[in-house]
Amino acid sequence: MRTGSAAASRNCNVLCPEEHKQTQGFVRQADRVLFEQGRIQRRLVLGSYLNDDPASLAFTAGRFGKPAVTSTHAASTNFNTSHCTGVTAIAVVMDPVVAVGADIERIDRQTPENLWPQCLTAHELTWVRAAPPALRTRRFIRLWTCKEAITKATGFGLQADPRLIGIDPESLEIGSLPPLLGKAALYRLQAYDLMNEFSLAVCIVSAKPGKMEMMIFDDTDGQPDADTVARR
């Protein structure tokens, strides 16, 4: 997993003509910058992992839009990206049969409370509302990023009803999934607070036994620093 600030990605030369065209299609400058920086970060990070020229990488999209690297690289890696203002998160797994999903949101992102029941199970909703008012949004965002990471890992996205995804808020064990997503036992989930500003969740889907080890490379200052943050 790598997180990076907007300032860390200024090299537009790695973008392909289609990405340049998409960049110009945004009306709002903030949206344009966010898209452009995310695509640059994606190419730079994957180019580093694959030991290849970032500008030469080609991508394809799955049935519901999940991106993948094409050609020979498809046999060596899986990845997923997420971004919010100022930060891009890129999860990379160097294993073609391990799916990965990631989601990052600002902890203070405002979400109407009347929408929470449309996203959470009854148990999760009780946990969120049991917190002091100042912490309820933070709890909701934590659960929401987890559910987003789960659905993005398999590429189904919003095709899966989030109310049918049951997560223990404390242990992050996945108790239930809609049939569309398969067996809960195949999923492993981790969540973190970064810099006390962002909620980050990462999910892998794998039939392989063994622990999930997460490394976060933080290059917000322009110098990548790595930390092993969790094993599970």
Secondary structure as GFF3:
##gff-version 3
##sequence-region A 1 232
A	DSSP	beta_strand	2	5	.	.	.	ID=ss1
A	DSSP	three_ten_helix	6	8	.	.	.	ID=ss2
A	DSSP	three_ten_helix	12	14	.	.	.	ID=ss3
A	DSSP	alpha_helix	17	24	.	.	.	ID=ss4
A	DSSP	alpha_helix	29	50	.	.	.	ID=ss5
A	DSSP	three_ten_helix	54	56	.	.	.	ID=ss6
A	DSSP	beta_strand	59	61	.	.	.	ID=ss7
A	DSSP	beta_strand	67	69	.	.	.	ID=ss8
A	DSSP	three_ten_helix	71	75	.	.	.	ID=ss9
A	DSSP	beta_strand	78	84	.	.	.	ID=ss10
A	DSSP	beta_strand	87	93	.	.	.	ID=ss11
A	DSSP	beta_strand	99	106	.	.	.	ID=ss12
A	DSSP	three_ten_helix	113	118	.	.	.	ID=ss13
A	DSSP	alpha_helix	122	129	.	.	.	ID=ss14
A	DSSP	alpha_helix	133	153	.	.	.	ID=ss15
A	DSSP	three_ten_helix	157	159	.	.	.	ID=ss16
A	DSSP	three_ten_helix	162	164	.	.	.	ID=ss17
A	DSSP	beta_strand	166	167	.	.	.	ID=ss18
A	DSSP	beta_strand	174	176	.	.	.	ID=ss19
A	DSSP	three_ten_helix	179	181	.	.	.	ID=ss20
A	DSSP	three_ten_helix	184	186	.	.	.	ID=ss21
A	DSSP	beta_strand	187	194	.	.	.	ID=ss22
A	DSSP	beta_strand	198	205	.	.	.	ID=ss23
A	DSSP	beta_strand	213	218	.	.	.	ID=ss24
A	DSSP	beta_strand	225	231	.	.	.	ID=ss25
###
